[in-house]
């Protein structure tokens, strides 16, 4: 039971991160029908930029609380990733909206490779350590261990997901996003600026991805130029599991995938005396993807979108 409790907590932490990243995939797909495979690299750049800002602030304002400096670094990172996400949509995707679907898909992969190599040019191929500014004093809950940082990750992710849901359901921008997802042509006839809505969708998704990247770097104590690739693929699996194009589905899919991956790896490692657990942890996400595509291609919550003309 102690193993189960610990892995459930680990899965909840990991699933919260997957859910934030998956929201970026599902919002873009819901409006454009496009899989933005460059989204994982935005997550990576968010982590690397935040570490850079944090090191600069620690070097110049070391007398201020490090936790506050992390918050300031994150606030400085969000505009960078927002501009990056908007620029990708404006330069790489907008000219291809009427092109065959294969063209923007190939472009997305190309943008991902460009961003990955750009990150290696700027920060190098080595791992960038996240400054040790958080308390690692563990709390024991039912035989499991959790740190204050991990509690903060779960709480912040929950607040971000709640905030996004309220934005989509209760605000004018959210109504415009839902109208554009139903039919861009009809939405434009009703006075919705479709280009602006799509741009804001990329901005919101990029900001959520940046926050998730900082969470990953803080939780594992490091970041590197390759981290976004696998994170992006797993978050895509989470979006498909929940029902890509469905915001609530992305949240649930991310949490479920994190729990499945952690519990599966934990028990596999225990069964093999820790020989296979961590080495084969990544396989669970892709097994889930295959099973969902075979048995329920629409995902757990389906796809709440009308057919487009």
C-alpha positions as CSV (number, residue, x, y, z in Angstrom):
1,X,0.0,0.0,0.0
2,X,2.9,2.4,0.7
3,X,4.1,1.8,-2.9
4,X,0.6,2.5,-4.3
5,X,0.2,5.7,-2.2
6,X,3.6,7.0,-3.3
7,X,3.1,6.2,-6.9
8,X,-0.4,7.8,-6.9
9,X,1.2,11.0,-5.5
10,X,4.0,10.8,-8.1
11,X,1.4,10.2,-10.8
12,X,-0.7,13.2,-9.7
13,X,2.4,15.5,-9.9
14,X,3.4,14.1,-13.3
15,X,-0.2,14.1,-14.5
16,X,-0.7,17.8,-13.6
17,X,2.3,18.7,-15.8
18,X,1.0,16.5,-18.6
19,X,-2.4,18.1,-18.4
20,X,-1.0,21.6,-18.7
21,X,1.0,20.7,-21.8
22,X,-1.9,18.7,-23.3
23,X,-4.1,21.8,-23.0
24,X,-1.9,23.6,-25.5
25,X,-2.3,20.7,-28.0
26,X,-6.0,20.3,-27.5
27,X,-6.9,24.1,-27.8
28,X,-4.9,24.4,-31.1
29,X,-6.4,21.2,-32.5
30,X,-9.9,22.2,-31.4
31,X,-9.7,25.5,-33.4
32,X,-7.4,24.7,-36.3
33,X,-7.5,20.9,-36.5
34,X,-3.7,21.1,-36.3
35,X,-1.3,19.0,-34.1
36,X,1.3,21.6,-33.0
37,X,4.3,19.3,-32.6
38,X,6.4,22.4,-31.8
39,X,4.6,22.8,-28.5
40,X,7.0,20.5,-26.6
41,X,9.9,22.8,-27.6
42,X,8.0,25.8,-26.2
43,X,7.8,23.9,-22.9
44,X,11.6,23.4,-23.1
45,X,12.3,27.0,-23.9
46,X,10.1,28.1,-21.0
47,X,12.2,26.1,-18.6
48,X,15.6,27.3,-20.1
49,X,14.6,31.0,-20.2
50,X,13.3,30.8,-16.6
51,X,16.5,29.3,-15.4
52,X,18.5,32.0,-17.2
53,X,16.4,34.8,-15.6
54,X,16.5,33.2,-12.2
55,X,20.3,32.9,-12.3
56,X,20.6,36.6,-13.3
57,X,18.2,37.6,-10.5
58,X,20.0,35.5,-7.9
59,X,23.3,37.0,-8.9
60,X,22.0,40.6,-8.6
61,X,19.3,40.4,-5.9
62,X,20.5,37.6,-3.6
63,X,19.1,39.3,-0.5
64,X,15.5,38.9,-1.8
65,X,13.6,35.7,-1.0
66,X,14.5,33.1,-3.7
67,X,10.9,31.9,-4.0
68,X,9.9,35.5,-4.9
69,X,12.7,35.5,-7.5
70,X,11.3,32.3,-9.0
71,X,7.9,34.0,-9.3
72,X,9.5,37.1,-11.0
73,X,11.5,34.8,-13.3
74,X,8.3,33.0,-14.3
75,X,6.5,36.2,-15.0
76,X,9.4,37.4,-17.2
77,X,9.4,34.0,-19.0
78,X,5.7,34.1,-19.9
79,X,5.9,37.0,-22.4
80,X,8.9,35.4,-24.1
81,X,7.0,32.2,-24.7
82,X,3.8,34.0,-25.6
83,X,5.6,36.0,-28.3
84,X,7.3,32.8,-29.5
85,X,4.0,30.9,-29.7
86,X,2.3,33.8,-31.5
87,X,5.2,34.2,-33.9
88,X,5.1,30.5,-34.8
89,X,1.4,30.7,-35.6
90,X,1.9,33.9,-37.6
91,X,4.9,32.8,-39.6
92,X,4.7,29.0,-39.9
93,X,1.0,28.1,-39.7
94,X,-1.1,31.0,-40.9
95,X,0.1,30.9,-44.5
96,X,-0.7,27.2,-44.6
97,X,-4.3,27.2,-43.3
98,X,-5.8,26.4,-46.7
99,X,-3.0,24.0,-47.6
100,X,-3.4,20.2,-47.4
101,X,-3.2,18.9,-43.9
102,X,0.1,17.3,-44.4
103,X,1.8,20.6,-45.1
104,X,1.3,22.2,-41.6
105,X,2.1,18.9,-39.9
106,X,5.5,18.7,-41.7
107,X,6.0,22.4,-40.9
108,X,5.2,21.8,-37.2
109,X,7.9,19.1,-37.1
110,X,10.3,21.4,-38.8
111,X,9.6,24.2,-36.4
112,X,10.2,21.8,-33.5
113,X,13.7,20.8,-34.9
114,X,14.6,24.5,-35.5
115,X,13.7,25.4,-31.9
116,X,15.5,22.5,-30.5
117,X,18.7,23.4,-32.4
118,X,18.3,27.1,-31.5
119,X,18.2,26.1,-27.9
120,X,21.4,24.1,-28.2
121,X,23.1,27.1,-29.8
122,X,22.0,29.4,-27.0
123,X,22.3,27.1,-24.0
124,X,24.5,24.3,-25.2
125,X,23.8,20.5,-25.1
126,X,24.6,20.1,-21.5
127,X,22.1,20.0,-18.7
128,X,21.2,23.4,-17.1
129,X,20.7,23.0,-13.3
130,X,17.7,24.6,-11.7
131,X,18.9,26.7,-8.7
132,X,18.2,25.0,-5.4
133,X,15.8,27.6,-3.9
134,X,12.9,25.4,-2.7
135,X,12.7,23.5,0.6
136,X,13.0,19.8,0.2
137,X,11.7,19.0,3.7
138,X,9.4,16.0,3.1
139,X,5.9,15.6,4.4
140,X,4.7,12.0,5.1
141,X,1.1,11.3,4.0
142,X,-0.1,7.7,4.5
143,X,3.3,6.2,4.0
144,X,4.1,8.4,1.0
145,X,6.5,11.3,0.8
146,X,5.8,14.7,-0.9
147,X,7.8,17.9,-0.8
148,X,6.5,21.5,-0.6
149,X,7.5,22.1,-4.2
150,X,5.4,19.1,-5.4
151,X,2.4,20.3,-3.4
152,X,2.9,23.7,-5.1
153,X,3.0,22.1,-8.5
154,X,-0.3,20.3,-7.9
155,X,-2.0,23.4,-6.5
156,X,-0.7,25.7,-9.2
157,X,-1.6,23.3,-12.0
158,X,-5.2,22.9,-10.6
159,X,-5.6,26.7,-10.4
160,X,-4.3,27.1,-14.0
161,X,-6.7,24.5,-15.3
162,X,-9.6,26.0,-13.4
163,X,-8.7,29.5,-14.7
164,X,-8.6,28.2,-18.3
165,X,-11.9,26.5,-17.9
166,X,-13.5,29.7,-16.5
167,X,-11.9,31.7,-19.3
168,X,-13.3,29.4,-22.0
169,X,-16.7,29.1,-20.5
170,X,-17.4,32.6,-19.0
171,X,-15.5,35.2,-21.0
172,X,-16.0,36.9,-24.3
173,X,-12.7,35.5,-25.6
174,X,-13.8,32.0,-24.5
175,X,-17.1,32.4,-26.4
176,X,-15.1,33.5,-29.5
177,X,-12.8,30.5,-29.2
178,X,-15.7,28.1,-29.0
179,X,-17.4,29.8,-31.9
180,X,-14.2,29.6,-34.0
181,X,-13.9,25.9,-33.1
182,X,-17.4,25.3,-34.3
183,X,-17.0,27.1,-37.6
184,X,-14.4,29.8,-38.4
185,X,-16.5,31.1,-41.4
186,X,-19.7,31.5,-39.4
187,X,-17.7,33.1,-36.5
188,X,-16.2,35.7,-38.8
189,X,-19.6,36.5,-40.2
190,X,-20.7,37.1,-36.6
191,X,-18.0,39.7,-36.0
192,X,-15.3,37.4,-34.5
193,X,-11.7,38.3,-35.5
194,X,-10.7,34.7,-36.2
195,X,-7.0,35.5,-36.7
196,X,-6.9,37.3,-33.3
197,X,-8.7,34.3,-31.6
198,X,-6.3,31.8,-33.1
199,X,-3.3,34.0,-32.1
200,X,-4.6,34.2,-28.5
201,X,-5.1,30.5,-28.5
202,X,-1.4,30.0,-29.3
203,X,-0.5,32.6,-26.7
204,X,-2.5,30.8,-23.9
205,X,-1.2,27.4,-24.9
206,X,2.4,28.7,-24.9
207,X,2.0,30.3,-21.4
208,X,0.6,27.1,-20.0
209,X,3.5,25.1,-21.6
210,X,6.1,27.5,-20.2
211,X,4.6,27.1,-16.7
212,X,4.7,23.3,-17.2
213,X,8.4,23.5,-18.3
214,X,9.4,25.4,-15.2
215,X,7.5,22.9,-13.1
216,X,9.5,20.0,-14.7
217,X,12.8,21.8,-14.3
218,X,12.1,22.7,-10.7
219,X,10.9,19.2,-9.8
220,X,13.8,17.4,-11.4
221,X,16.4,20.1,-10.7
222,X,17.5,20.5,-14.3
223,X,16.5,21.2,-17.9
224,X,18.1,20.6,-21.3
225,X,17.4,21.2,-25.0
226,X,16.0,17.7,-25.6
227,X,13.5,17.7,-22.8
228,X,10.5,19.0,-24.8
229,X,10.4,16.2,-27.3
230,X,9.4,13.4,-25.1
231,X,7.3,15.6,-22.8
232,X,5.4,16.8,-25.9
233,X,4.8,13.3,-27.2
234,X,3.4,12.2,-23.8
235,X,1.2,15.2,-23.5
236,X,-0.1,14.5,-27.0
237,X,-0.9,11.0,-25.8
238,X,-2.7,12.5,-22.8
239,X,-4.8,14.8,-25.2
240,X,-5.7,11.8,-27.3
241,X,-6.6,9.8,-24.2
242,X,-9.0,12.5,-23.0
243,X,-10.4,13.3,-26.4
244,X,-8.3,15.8,-28.4
245,X,-10.2,19.0,-29.0
246,X,-11.9,18.7,-25.5
247,X,-10.4,20.9,-22.8
248,X,-11.8,18.9,-19.9
249,X,-10.7,15.7,-21.6
250,X,-7.1,17.0,-21.8
251,X,-7.1,17.7,-18.1
252,X,-8.5,14.2,-17.2
253,X,-6.3,12.5,-19.8
254,X,-3.1,14.2,-18.4
255,X,-3.9,13.2,-14.8
256,X,-4.8,9.6,-15.9
257,X,-1.7,9.2,-18.0
258,X,0.5,10.4,-15.2
259,X,-1.0,8.0,-12.7
260,X,-0.9,5.1,-15.1
261,X,2.8,5.8,-15.9
262,X,3.8,6.2,-12.3
263,X,1.9,3.2,-10.9
264,X,2.9,1.0,-13.8
265,X,6.6,1.9,-13.5
266,X,6.5,1.6,-9.7
267,X,5.0,-1.9,-9.7
268,X,7.2,-3.0,-12.6
269,X,10.3,-1.8,-10.8
270,X,9.2,-3.5,-7.5
271,X,8.4,-6.7,-9.4
272,X,11.8,-6.8,-11.0
273,X,13.8,-5.4,-8.0
274,X,14.0,-1.9,-9.6
275,X,15.7,-3.4,-12.7
276,X,13.0,-2.4,-15.3
277,X,10.8,0.3,-13.6
278,X,12.6,3.5,-14.6
279,X,14.0,2.1,-17.8
280,X,10.6,1.2,-19.2
281,X,8.6,4.0,-17.7
282,X,8.0,5.8,-21.0
283,X,6.4,2.7,-22.6
284,X,3.2,3.1,-20.7
285,X,2.2,6.4,-22.4
286,X,2.5,4.9,-25.8
287,X,0.8,1.7,-24.9
288,X,-2.1,3.9,-23.8
289,X,-2.0,5.8,-27.0
290,X,-2.2,2.6,-29.1
291,X,-5.0,1.1,-27.0
292,X,-7.1,4.4,-27.2
293,X,-6.6,4.6,-31.0
294,X,-7.6,1.0,-31.5
295,X,-10.6,0.8,-29.1
296,X,-11.8,4.4,-28.7
297,X,-10.3,6.8,-31.2
298,X,-12.4,9.7,-30.0
299,X,-10.9,9.5,-26.5
300,X,-12.6,9.1,-23.1
301,X,-14.7,12.3,-23.4
302,X,-15.1,12.4,-27.2
303,X,-14.6,15.4,-29.3
304,X,-17.2,18.2,-28.8
305,X,-16.9,19.8,-32.2
306,X,-19.2,20.0,-35.1
307,X,-18.1,18.8,-38.5
308,X,-16.6,21.5,-40.6
309,X,-17.5,22.2,-44.1
